[in-house]
Amino acid sequence: MRPFLYERVEAIEEAVRPTAIDVPAVAAPRQFIAGGTNIIDYMRLGVTRPEALVDVNGLDRTAYGRIAVSDQGLKLGALVRMAEAEDNEAIRTGYPVIADSLKLAASRQIRNAASLGGNVLQRTRCLYFRDTSWPCNKREPGSGCAAIGGINRMHAILGTSDSCIAAYPGDFAQALIALDAVVETVGPQGTRRIPFIELHRLPEDTPDVETMLDPGELITLIEVPAGPWTRRSRYVKVRDRESYSFALASAAVALHLDGEVVREARIALGGVATIPWRARTAESLLKGRLLDEAAARAAAEEAFAKAKPSGFTTFKLPLGKETLIRALLETKAMAV
């Protein structure tokens, strides 16, 4: 690991500083650290080389480390630890898709350390990104993508480009995108609110630009609006082993039912896409329809209609469909 400066801040103004360097947020010379479960790993590998780490754990926990639940929805401070949110009874009963997505992520030890704000910003990566001996457009723009035509079993089949096919690895983000969450940020240009669905960027021809955040911009709050679908919600994750493994395919589903008829469906897919993936056309297909296995299967076909499997990822197309079917039927069967 290369030498770097370490700075601990206790006020948001100390953390957020203007920068004249025009680079993606992940390449800024000053990087924020809370749990450090992602960035430290890549610093050790030489994949990322920030000049300074800014420790934000000293920020006011009252403002940035609280969970607040009201009739209007859920507010999650960016410094709330994953395990704390996972264990929160109001989240487990009122927003089970969020609790599920956190419980099924990483290990309990990591969830005790990792912050919610940091979790949604974990790098979209693959083994070729981690190994600096291979070309990677995300790590070194213009160098090529070794995963295309390489060993790519864990890679994406939705949202891919000729520059990158790495799958977004997180779980929590799928729950947030399904529930129309919004993030609040503070940056050199002030504060702003970003719909979660707009936070992550498709790789296209610039896979090194992963989010809409500017250099030095910090997520401070995640808001999830209340709705009749939040209690009937579920996250299903299929992976090679039962714990501490990324999803091969996953689905976050939230339903508002009138008997067995769908009044509204929320669907997000993970493990199969380059970003947290909202399946809106599948949602529209289900609206007003009796939710049975045939309807669930039709929705799954629609959700993956534009998938582009290749090489070792061809198995993800049927797996992704079956995962979504299972998630829809299990969510329907929930007692709420």
Secondary structure as GFF3:
##gff-version 3
##sequence-region A 1 336
A	DSSP	beta_strand	5	8	.	.	.	ID=ss1
A	DSSP	alpha_helix	12	15	.	.	.	ID=ss2
A	DSSP	three_ten_helix	25	27	.	.	.	ID=ss3
A	DSSP	beta_strand	30	33	.	.	.	ID=ss4
A	DSSP	alpha_helix	39	45	.	.	.	ID=ss5
A	DSSP	beta_strand	52	55	.	.	.	ID=ss6
A	DSSP	alpha_helix	61	64	.	.	.	ID=ss7
A	DSSP	beta_strand	67	70	.	.	.	ID=ss8
A	DSSP	beta_strand	73	77	.	.	.	ID=ss9
A	DSSP	alpha_helix	82	87	.	.	.	ID=ss10
A	DSSP	alpha_helix	89	94	.	.	.	ID=ss11
A	DSSP	alpha_helix	96	103	.	.	.	ID=ss12
A	DSSP	alpha_helix	108	113	.	.	.	ID=ss13
A	DSSP	alpha_helix	116	120	.	.	.	ID=ss14
A	DSSP	alpha_helix	127	130	.	.	.	ID=ss15
A	DSSP	alpha_helix	172	178	.	.	.	ID=ss16
A	DSSP	beta_strand	182	187	.	.	.	ID=ss17
A	DSSP	beta_strand	190	195	.	.	.	ID=ss18
A	DSSP	three_ten_helix	196	198	.	.	.	ID=ss19
A	DSSP	beta_strand	218	225	.	.	.	ID=ss20
A	DSSP	beta_strand	233	238	.	.	.	ID=ss21
A	DSSP	beta_strand	249	258	.	.	.	ID=ss22
A	DSSP	beta_strand	261	270	.	.	.	ID=ss23
A	DSSP	beta_strand	277	278	.	.	.	ID=ss24
A	DSSP	alpha_helix	280	286	.	.	.	ID=ss25
A	DSSP	alpha_helix	293	303	.	.	.	ID=ss26
A	DSSP	three_ten_helix	311	313	.	.	.	ID=ss27
A	DSSP	alpha_helix	316	332	.	.	.	ID=ss28
###
